[in-house]
C-alpha cells in the first residue's frame, strides 16, 4: 500500500502554491516529470485525485485542499524542527529588519517575530510599518531584509523583478465590518446582494491613494467617508455611518462594538495576495522569519 511521504507532501504543497507542475519544479529544483511522479504517488496514497487540470495550470480539488492545508502544517513542523536543531547548533545573532503594511504589522508579524526570537534569543528583530512601494525601495537598498506586501485587485502594480516573493496563504477571505446595531449584524454570513445600497467607509493610503474601497462588483456604491486609519474607519462603522471592507487578515482586530462578517460572493472575494518578499538569496535569519510568517498565515482560518 502506498504511503504519504514528506517529499510528496512538499511537492503537492508547492504545486498548489505555484498553480502549476512546472512552477513547482522550478522552485524545488526538480524536473517536471519528477513532480508528476510525486503527485501521482501522493494521489495513490490518499486514493483520489488532488488536482484539477485547467487550460493553464492546475488547482486543488476538494480533497487536494485538505491535503495542501494539512501538508502545510506538517511541513511547517518539520522545517521548524530542522531550524530549531540548527538554532541550537548555530544560533542566529545580530539584527534583522522586517517591514509590513500596517494591518500585517499589527496582526501577522508580532507572533512570527516572537517565535523566531524564542528560538534565537540573540537575534534582534526590528519591525517597521510602511506602504508597499516604500518597503520595496528599502528592501532593494538593503535597509530591510523581509517585506510583507499586498498585491492584486485595486492595488498598484509592483516591480518584484530580481526579488524572491513567497506567497502567504490566508484561508479566511475578505468580509465586511458592520456596527452592532446594523441590520446585518446578527448574520453568520452575508450574501453580496445584501450589500447593495449600503454606505461605504473606504480607506486611503499615505499619498491619498484608494485602499479597501467598496466590495468589488457592486453597482454604483455610495461612499460616505474616505479615511486613512483603521481605527477611524471602525469608529465610523460603530457609529452606524457605514460599513467597510476588511480583509480576513484583519478580522480578529475589529473592536468590540463592530462585527466582522464573511461575504458569500459567486464572483469570489477581492483578488489580492500577501507576499513575503526578500532578496533573491536571503540570509538564514530572514528565511527563518519568512517560514514563521507563512506558518502563522496558514493558521488564520
Secondary structure, DSSP 8 states (H G I E B T S, - for coil): -----HHHHHHHHHHHHHTSHHHHHHHHT--HHHHHHHHHHHHHHHTS--EEE-SSSEEE-HHHHHHHHHHHHHHHHHHHHHHHHHHHHS---EEEEEEE-HHHHHHTHHHHHHHHHHH-TTEEEEEEE--HHHHHHHHHTTS-SEEEEEEETTS-----TTEEEEEE--SS--EEEEETTSTTTT-SEEEGGGGTT-EEEEEE-TTS-EES-S-TT-TT-EEEEEES-HHHHHHHHHTTS-BEEE-GGGGGGS-TTEEEEEEE-TT-S--EEEEEEEETT--HHHHHHHHHHHHHHHT--
